Amino acid sequence: MNVRGTRLTNDEFHNVAISVDHAPEIQYKWATGVAITKFLAGLKEGKIYGVHCDDCERTVTPPRMFCEECFSPMNNYVELPDTGIINTFSVAYIRTDAVRIEKPQIPVVIDIDGTTLTPSGFLHLLDDVKIEDLKIGMKIKAVWKNPEDRTGDITDIKYFTGVEA
């Protein structure tokens, strides 16, 4: 069998770096579109925007241009509270770059209060909560960056934290 590539010995595989340490400088532009532009502008203002479907009465966030249920246009933007409940979560001791960490990151899918779609698809991080206190349905609230530090990005919400029910 003719296999492309370079075979490595066992020693090379275990003791020689098989990755490249290079950080390329990449420039790109991404058009967010009407719905997400409104959402990101809201985050810069310290607000969470959703959109309401007048035909099937659903309210969702992040906003989208049409309803996935009835395919009607969705252009009735509504301001939602910065609170919700945990729909699901994970406890991760490895960052996205595969580095082990002592204090775990806790990604959560949040059902933002005022939405009718479950799960709503609002993904963020949870912090300032003991792991043993985590539970599905736990009430949480956004912790925002200072207004002068916001840029219109999902990270304008630093994280979510638990609140008294």
Biotite code that builds the C-alpha atoms (Angstrom):
import biotite.structure as struc

atoms = struc.array([
    struc.Atom([0.000, 0.000, 0.000], chain_id="A", res_id=1, res_name="MET", atom_name="CA", element="C"),
    struc.Atom([1.356, 3.437, -0.943], chain_id="A", res_id=2, res_name="ASN", atom_name="CA", element="C"),
    struc.Atom([0.638, 5.868, 1.931], chain_id="A", res_id=3, res_name="VAL", atom_name="CA", element="C"),
    struc.Atom([1.499, 9.551, 1.560], chain_id="A", res_id=4, res_name="ARG", atom_name="CA", element="C"),
    struc.Atom([3.422, 11.339, 4.280], chain_id="A", res_id=5, res_name="GLY", atom_name="CA", element="C"),
    struc.Atom([6.440, 10.604, 6.426], chain_id="A", res_id=6, res_name="THR", atom_name="CA", element="C"),
    struc.Atom([6.483, 7.656, 8.757], chain_id="A", res_id=7, res_name="ARG", atom_name="CA", element="C"),
    struc.Atom([7.671, 8.425, 12.285], chain_id="A", res_id=8, res_name="LEU", atom_name="CA", element="C"),
    struc.Atom([9.519, 6.049, 14.514], chain_id="A", res_id=9, res_name="THR", atom_name="CA", element="C"),
    struc.Atom([8.092, 5.433, 17.966], chain_id="A", res_id=10, res_name="ASN", atom_name="CA", element="C"),
    struc.Atom([10.839, 7.644, 19.431], chain_id="A", res_id=11, res_name="ASP", atom_name="CA", element="C"),
    struc.Atom([10.108, 10.466, 16.978], chain_id="A", res_id=12, res_name="GLU", atom_name="CA", element="C"),
    struc.Atom([6.397, 10.255, 17.680], chain_id="A", res_id=13, res_name="PHE", atom_name="CA", element="C"),
    struc.Atom([6.823, 10.508, 21.458], chain_id="A", res_id=14, res_name="HIS", atom_name="CA", element="C"),
    struc.Atom([9.871, 12.773, 21.753], chain_id="A", res_id=15, res_name="ASN", atom_name="CA", element="C"),
    struc.Atom([9.910, 15.123, 18.753], chain_id="A", res_id=16, res_name="VAL", atom_name="CA", element="C"),
    struc.Atom([7.514, 18.017, 18.375], chain_id="A", res_id=17, res_name="ALA", atom_name="CA", element="C"),
    struc.Atom([4.953, 17.186, 15.704], chain_id="A", res_id=18, res_name="ILE", atom_name="CA", element="C"),
    struc.Atom([3.393, 20.603, 15.668], chain_id="A", res_id=19, res_name="SER", atom_name="CA", element="C"),
    struc.Atom([4.416, 24.006, 14.429], chain_id="A", res_id=20, res_name="VAL", atom_name="CA", element="C"),
    struc.Atom([4.641, 26.942, 16.803], chain_id="A", res_id=21, res_name="ASP", atom_name="CA", element="C"),
    struc.Atom([3.572, 29.766, 14.513], chain_id="A", res_id=22, res_name="HIS", atom_name="CA", element="C"),
    struc.Atom([0.893, 32.412, 14.949], chain_id="A", res_id=23, res_name="ALA", atom_name="CA", element="C"),
    struc.Atom([-0.100, 33.632, 11.500], chain_id="A", res_id=24, res_name="PRO", atom_name="CA", element="C"),
    struc.Atom([-1.427, 37.145, 11.176], chain_id="A", res_id=25, res_name="GLU", atom_name="CA", element="C"),
    struc.Atom([-4.850, 36.720, 9.649], chain_id="A", res_id=26, res_name="ILE", atom_name="CA", element="C"),
    struc.Atom([-7.170, 39.564, 8.806], chain_id="A", res_id=27, res_name="GLN", atom_name="CA", element="C"),
    struc.Atom([-10.815, 38.893, 8.035], chain_id="A", res_id=28, res_name="TYR", atom_name="CA", element="C"),
    struc.Atom([-14.173, 40.590, 7.955], chain_id="A", res_id=29, res_name="LYS", atom_name="CA", element="C"),
    struc.Atom([-17.487, 39.049, 8.815], chain_id="A", res_id=30, res_name="TRP", atom_name="CA", element="C"),
    struc.Atom([-20.821, 40.641, 7.988], chain_id="A", res_id=31, res_name="ALA", atom_name="CA", element="C"),
    struc.Atom([-23.144, 39.973, 10.906], chain_id="A", res_id=32, res_name="THR", atom_name="CA", element="C"),
    struc.Atom([-26.373, 40.792, 9.114], chain_id="A", res_id=33, res_name="GLY", atom_name="CA", element="C"),
    struc.Atom([-29.358, 42.775, 10.377], chain_id="A", res_id=34, res_name="VAL", atom_name="CA", element="C"),
    struc.Atom([-30.472, 40.532, 13.250], chain_id="A", res_id=35, res_name="ALA", atom_name="CA", element="C"),
    struc.Atom([-27.083, 39.923, 14.852], chain_id="A", res_id=36, res_name="ILE", atom_name="CA", element="C"),
    struc.Atom([-26.016, 43.556, 14.297], chain_id="A", res_id=37, res_name="THR", atom_name="CA", element="C"),
    struc.Atom([-28.988, 44.655, 16.438], chain_id="A", res_id=38, res_name="LYS", atom_name="CA", element="C"),
    struc.Atom([-28.097, 41.996, 19.043], chain_id="A", res_id=39, res_name="PHE", atom_name="CA", element="C"),
    struc.Atom([-24.427, 43.072, 19.248], chain_id="A", res_id=40, res_name="LEU", atom_name="CA", element="C"),
    struc.Atom([-25.355, 46.766, 19.429], chain_id="A", res_id=41, res_name="ALA", atom_name="CA", element="C"),
    struc.Atom([-27.616, 45.874, 22.351], chain_id="A", res_id=42, res_name="GLY", atom_name="CA", element="C"),
    struc.Atom([-24.791, 44.100, 24.153], chain_id="A", res_id=43, res_name="LEU", atom_name="CA", element="C"),
    struc.Atom([-22.700, 47.257, 23.858], chain_id="A", res_id=44, res_name="LYS", atom_name="CA", element="C"),
    struc.Atom([-25.586, 49.101, 25.575], chain_id="A", res_id=45, res_name="GLU", atom_name="CA", element="C"),
    struc.Atom([-25.866, 46.423, 28.271], chain_id="A", res_id=46, res_name="GLY", atom_name="CA", element="C"),
    struc.Atom([-29.064, 44.960, 26.798], chain_id="A", res_id=47, res_name="LYS", atom_name="CA", element="C"),
    struc.Atom([-30.046, 41.564, 25.445], chain_id="A", res_id=48, res_name="ILE", atom_name="CA", element="C"),
    struc.Atom([-32.287, 41.735, 22.399], chain_id="A", res_id=49, res_name="TYR", atom_name="CA", element="C"),
    struc.Atom([-34.490, 38.985, 21.095], chain_id="A", res_id=50, res_name="GLY", atom_name="CA", element="C"),
    struc.Atom([-37.026, 38.881, 18.324], chain_id="A", res_id=51, res_name="VAL", atom_name="CA", element="C"),
    struc.Atom([-40.720, 37.936, 18.438], chain_id="A", res_id=52, res_name="HIS", atom_name="CA", element="C"),
    struc.Atom([-42.679, 36.023, 15.797], chain_id="A", res_id=53, res_name="CYS", atom_name="CA", element="C"),
    struc.Atom([-46.145, 37.544, 15.495], chain_id="A", res_id=54, res_name="ASP", atom_name="CA", element="C"),
    struc.Atom([-47.514, 34.443, 13.731], chain_id="A", res_id=55, res_name="ASP", atom_name="CA", element="C"),
    struc.Atom([-46.560, 31.654, 16.131], chain_id="A", res_id=56, res_name="CYS", atom_name="CA", element="C"),
    struc.Atom([-45.913, 33.835, 19.198], chain_id="A", res_id=57, res_name="GLU", atom_name="CA", element="C"),
    struc.Atom([-42.314, 32.693, 19.788], chain_id="A", res_id=58, res_name="ARG", atom_name="CA", element="C"),
    struc.Atom([-39.641, 34.952, 21.247], chain_id="A", res_id=59, res_name="THR", atom_name="CA", element="C"),
    struc.Atom([-36.034, 33.910, 20.693], chain_id="A", res_id=60, res_name="VAL", atom_name="CA", element="C"),
    struc.Atom([-32.504, 35.139, 21.263], chain_id="A", res_id=61, res_name="THR", atom_name="CA", element="C"),
    struc.Atom([-30.084, 35.526, 19.604], chain_id="A", res_id=62, res_name="PRO", atom_name="CA", element="C"),
    struc.Atom([-32.356, 37.142, 16.998], chain_id="A", res_id=63, res_name="PRO", atom_name="CA", element="C"),
    struc.Atom([-32.839, 35.729, 13.530], chain_id="A", res_id=64, res_name="ARG", atom_name="CA", element="C"),
    struc.Atom([-34.535, 37.056, 10.404], chain_id="A", res_id=65, res_name="MET", atom_name="CA", element="C"),
    struc.Atom([-37.188, 34.363, 10.075], chain_id="A", res_id=66, res_name="PHE", atom_name="CA", element="C"),
    struc.Atom([-38.999, 31.912, 12.320], chain_id="A", res_id=67, res_name="CYS", atom_name="CA", element="C"),
    struc.Atom([-37.775, 28.321, 12.005], chain_id="A", res_id=68, res_name="GLU", atom_name="CA", element="C"),
    struc.Atom([-41.237, 27.053, 12.950], chain_id="A", res_id=69, res_name="GLU", atom_name="CA", element="C"),
    struc.Atom([-43.531, 28.937, 10.556], chain_id="A", res_id=70, res_name="CYS", atom_name="CA", element="C"),
    struc.Atom([-40.970, 30.657, 8.275], chain_id="A", res_id=71, res_name="PHE", atom_name="CA", element="C"),
    struc.Atom([-42.526, 34.085, 8.906], chain_id="A", res_id=72, res_name="SER", atom_name="CA", element="C"),
    struc.Atom([-40.288, 37.146, 8.953], chain_id="A", res_id=73, res_name="PRO", atom_name="CA", element="C"),
    struc.Atom([-39.166, 38.109, 12.451], chain_id="A", res_id=74, res_name="MET", atom_name="CA", element="C"),
    struc.Atom([-38.595, 41.840, 12.785], chain_id="A", res_id=75, res_name="ASN", atom_name="CA", element="C"),
    struc.Atom([-40.287, 42.695, 16.080], chain_id="A", res_id=76, res_name="ASN", atom_name="CA", element="C"),
    struc.Atom([-37.233, 43.199, 18.324], chain_id="A", res_id=77, res_name="TYR", atom_name="CA", element="C"),
    struc.Atom([-37.783, 43.036, 22.073], chain_id="A", res_id=78, res_name="VAL", atom_name="CA", element="C"),
    struc.Atom([-35.495, 43.835, 24.970], chain_id="A", res_id=79, res_name="GLU", atom_name="CA", element="C"),
    struc.Atom([-35.102, 40.842, 27.269], chain_id="A", res_id=80, res_name="LEU", atom_name="CA", element="C"),
    struc.Atom([-33.874, 40.696, 30.852], chain_id="A", res_id=81, res_name="PRO", atom_name="CA", element="C"),
    struc.Atom([-30.271, 39.651, 31.484], chain_id="A", res_id=82, res_name="ASP", atom_name="CA", element="C"),
    struc.Atom([-31.462, 36.715, 33.579], chain_id="A", res_id=83, res_name="THR", atom_name="CA", element="C"),
    struc.Atom([-32.379, 33.144, 32.763], chain_id="A", res_id=84, res_name="GLY", atom_name="CA", element="C"),
    struc.Atom([-32.011, 29.541, 33.805], chain_id="A", res_id=85, res_name="ILE", atom_name="CA", element="C"),
    struc.Atom([-29.404, 26.916, 33.041], chain_id="A", res_id=86, res_name="ILE", atom_name="CA", element="C"),
    struc.Atom([-30.693, 24.495, 30.407], chain_id="A", res_id=87, res_name="ASN", atom_name="CA", element="C"),
    struc.Atom([-27.497, 22.437, 30.362], chain_id="A", res_id=88, res_name="THR", atom_name="CA", element="C"),
    struc.Atom([-23.869, 22.840, 31.382], chain_id="A", res_id=89, res_name="PHE", atom_name="CA", element="C"),
    struc.Atom([-20.442, 21.253, 31.334], chain_id="A", res_id=90, res_name="SER", atom_name="CA", element="C"),
    struc.Atom([-17.469, 21.436, 33.679], chain_id="A", res_id=91, res_name="VAL", atom_name="CA", element="C"),
    struc.Atom([-14.272, 21.711, 31.644], chain_id="A", res_id=92, res_name="ALA", atom_name="CA", element="C"),
    struc.Atom([-10.780, 21.311, 33.088], chain_id="A", res_id=93, res_name="TYR", atom_name="CA", element="C"),
    struc.Atom([-9.254, 21.753, 29.637], chain_id="A", res_id=94, res_name="ILE", atom_name="CA", element="C"),
    struc.Atom([-9.458, 25.056, 27.741], chain_id="A", res_id=95, res_name="ARG", atom_name="CA", element="C"),
    struc.Atom([-10.339, 25.200, 24.063], chain_id="A", res_id=96, res_name="THR", atom_name="CA", element="C"),
    struc.Atom([-6.612, 25.318, 23.263], chain_id="A", res_id=97, res_name="ASP", atom_name="CA", element="C"),
    struc.Atom([-6.155, 21.957, 25.072], chain_id="A", res_id=98, res_name="ALA", atom_name="CA", element="C"),
    struc.Atom([-4.336, 23.461, 28.067], chain_id="A", res_id=99, res_name="VAL", atom_name="CA", element="C"),
    struc.Atom([-5.236, 21.893, 31.415], chain_id="A", res_id=100, res_name="ARG", atom_name="CA", element="C"),
    struc.Atom([-6.546, 24.357, 33.988], chain_id="A", res_id=101, res_name="ILE", atom_name="CA", element="C"),
    struc.Atom([-6.926, 24.182, 37.735], chain_id="A", res_id=102, res_name="GLU", atom_name="CA", element="C"),
    struc.Atom([-10.143, 26.236, 38.009], chain_id="A", res_id=103, res_name="LYS", atom_name="CA", element="C"),
    struc.Atom([-12.659, 24.793, 35.544], chain_id="A", res_id=104, res_name="PRO", atom_name="CA", element="C"),
    struc.Atom([-14.550, 26.752, 32.943], chain_id="A", res_id=105, res_name="GLN", atom_name="CA", element="C"),
    struc.Atom([-18.302, 26.147, 33.023], chain_id="A", res_id=106, res_name="ILE", atom_name="CA", element="C"),
    struc.Atom([-19.997, 26.650, 29.646], chain_id="A", res_id=107, res_name="PRO", atom_name="CA", element="C"),
    struc.Atom([-23.785, 26.853, 29.968], chain_id="A", res_id=108, res_name="VAL", atom_name="CA", element="C"),
    struc.Atom([-26.718, 26.936, 27.568], chain_id="A", res_id=109, res_name="VAL", atom_name="CA", element="C"),
    struc.Atom([-29.102, 29.528, 28.968], chain_id="A", res_id=110, res_name="ILE", atom_name="CA", element="C"),
    struc.Atom([-32.834, 29.918, 28.515], chain_id="A", res_id=111, res_name="ASP", atom_name="CA", element="C"),
    struc.Atom([-33.023, 33.717, 28.749], chain_id="A", res_id=112, res_name="ILE", atom_name="CA", element="C"),
    struc.Atom([-36.119, 34.923, 30.619], chain_id="A", res_id=113, res_name="ASP", atom_name="CA", element="C"),
    struc.Atom([-38.800, 36.071, 28.192], chain_id="A", res_id=114, res_name="GLY", atom_name="CA", element="C"),
    struc.Atom([-37.883, 33.584, 25.462], chain_id="A", res_id=115, res_name="THR", atom_name="CA", element="C"),
    struc.Atom([-40.229, 30.773, 24.488], chain_id="A", res_id=116, res_name="THR", atom_name="CA", element="C"),
    struc.Atom([-37.777, 28.511, 22.684], chain_id="A", res_id=117, res_name="LEU", atom_name="CA", element="C"),
    struc.Atom([-36.122, 25.850, 24.835], chain_id="A", res_id=118, res_name="THR", atom_name="CA", element="C"),
    struc.Atom([-33.211, 25.607, 24.647], chain_id="A", res_id=119, res_name="PRO", atom_name="CA", element="C"),
    struc.Atom([-32.829, 29.169, 23.480], chain_id="A", res_id=120, res_name="SER", atom_name="CA", element="C"),
    struc.Atom([-29.276, 28.586, 22.291], chain_id="A", res_id=121, res_name="GLY", atom_name="CA", element="C"),
    struc.Atom([-27.693, 31.341, 24.364], chain_id="A", res_id=122, res_name="PHE", atom_name="CA", element="C"),
    struc.Atom([-24.246, 29.922, 25.128], chain_id="A", res_id=123, res_name="LEU", atom_name="CA", element="C"),
    struc.Atom([-21.949, 31.605, 27.630], chain_id="A", res_id=124, res_name="HIS", atom_name="CA", element="C"),
    struc.Atom([-19.743, 30.954, 30.662], chain_id="A", res_id=125, res_name="LEU", atom_name="CA", element="C"),
    struc.Atom([-20.795, 30.648, 34.287], chain_id="A", res_id=126, res_name="LEU", atom_name="CA", element="C"),
    struc.Atom([-18.539, 31.844, 37.112], chain_id="A", res_id=127, res_name="ASP", atom_name="CA", element="C"),
    struc.Atom([-18.680, 32.582, 40.841], chain_id="A", res_id=128, res_name="ASP", atom_name="CA", element="C"),
    struc.Atom([-20.711, 29.403, 41.438], chain_id="A", res_id=129, res_name="VAL", atom_name="CA", element="C"),
    struc.Atom([-19.550, 26.362, 43.381], chain_id="A", res_id=130, res_name="LYS", atom_name="CA", element="C"),
    struc.Atom([-19.573, 23.225, 41.234], chain_id="A", res_id=131, res_name="ILE", atom_name="CA", element="C"),
    struc.Atom([-21.548, 21.346, 43.874], chain_id="A", res_id=132, res_name="GLU", atom_name="CA", element="C"),
    struc.Atom([-24.296, 24.002, 43.643], chain_id="A", res_id=133, res_name="ASP", atom_name="CA", element="C"),
    struc.Atom([-24.716, 23.677, 39.845], chain_id="A", res_id=134, res_name="LEU", atom_name="CA", element="C"),
    struc.Atom([-28.022, 22.316, 38.608], chain_id="A", res_id=135, res_name="LYS", atom_name="CA", element="C"),
    struc.Atom([-30.279, 22.397, 35.585], chain_id="A", res_id=136, res_name="ILE", atom_name="CA", element="C"),
    struc.Atom([-32.919, 25.081, 36.099], chain_id="A", res_id=137, res_name="GLY", atom_name="CA", element="C"),
    struc.Atom([-30.643, 27.215, 38.278], chain_id="A", res_id=138, res_name="MET", atom_name="CA", element="C"),
    struc.Atom([-31.462, 30.940, 38.067], chain_id="A", res_id=139, res_name="LYS", atom_name="CA", element="C"),
    struc.Atom([-28.555, 33.018, 36.713], chain_id="A", res_id=140, res_name="ILE", atom_name="CA", element="C"),
    struc.Atom([-27.800, 36.651, 35.820], chain_id="A", res_id=141, res_name="LYS", atom_name="CA", element="C"),
    struc.Atom([-25.349, 38.358, 33.475], chain_id="A", res_id=142, res_name="ALA", atom_name="CA", element="C"),
    struc.Atom([-22.278, 40.109, 34.856], chain_id="A", res_id=143, res_name="VAL", atom_name="CA", element="C"),
    struc.Atom([-21.424, 42.899, 32.428], chain_id="A", res_id=144, res_name="TRP", atom_name="CA", element="C"),
    struc.Atom([-18.195, 44.675, 31.595], chain_id="A", res_id=145, res_name="LYS", atom_name="CA", element="C"),
    struc.Atom([-18.064, 48.347, 32.515], chain_id="A", res_id=146, res_name="ASN", atom_name="CA", element="C"),
    struc.Atom([-19.866, 50.450, 29.844], chain_id="A", res_id=147, res_name="PRO", atom_name="CA", element="C"),
    struc.Atom([-16.640, 52.119, 28.689], chain_id="A", res_id=148, res_name="GLU", atom_name="CA", element="C"),
    struc.Atom([-15.059, 48.690, 28.091], chain_id="A", res_id=149, res_name="ASP", atom_name="CA", element="C"),
    struc.Atom([-17.877, 47.248, 25.942], chain_id="A", res_id=150, res_name="ARG", atom_name="CA", element="C"),
    struc.Atom([-17.267, 46.763, 22.236], chain_id="A", res_id=151, res_name="THR", atom_name="CA", element="C"),
    struc.Atom([-20.476, 45.197, 20.895], chain_id="A", res_id=152, res_name="GLY", atom_name="CA", element="C"),
    struc.Atom([-19.304, 41.616, 21.359], chain_id="A", res_id=153, res_name="ASP", atom_name="CA", element="C"),
    struc.Atom([-20.688, 38.605, 23.243], chain_id="A", res_id=154, res_name="ILE", atom_name="CA", element="C"),
    struc.Atom([-17.808, 39.083, 25.700], chain_id="A", res_id=155, res_name="THR", atom_name="CA", element="C"),
    struc.Atom([-19.435, 42.357, 26.820], chain_id="A", res_id=156, res_name="ASP", atom_name="CA", element="C"),
    struc.Atom([-21.112, 39.929, 29.192], chain_id="A", res_id=157, res_name="ILE", atom_name="CA", element="C"),
    struc.Atom([-18.130, 38.767, 31.252], chain_id="A", res_id=158, res_name="LYS", atom_name="CA", element="C"),
    struc.Atom([-20.012, 35.720, 32.543], chain_id="A", res_id=159, res_name="TYR", atom_name="CA", element="C"),
    struc.Atom([-23.234, 34.650, 34.218], chain_id="A", res_id=160, res_name="PHE", atom_name="CA", element="C"),
    struc.Atom([-23.521, 33.970, 37.923], chain_id="A", res_id=161, res_name="THR", atom_name="CA", element="C"),
    struc.Atom([-26.092, 32.387, 40.209], chain_id="A", res_id=162, res_name="GLY", atom_name="CA", element="C"),
    struc.Atom([-28.848, 34.444, 41.814], chain_id="A", res_id=163, res_name="VAL", atom_name="CA", element="C"),
    struc.Atom([-31.315, 33.707, 44.585], chain_id="A", res_id=164, res_name="GLU", atom_name="CA", element="C"),
    struc.Atom([-34.443, 32.130, 43.139], chain_id="A", res_id=165, res_name="ALA", atom_name="CA", element="C"),
])
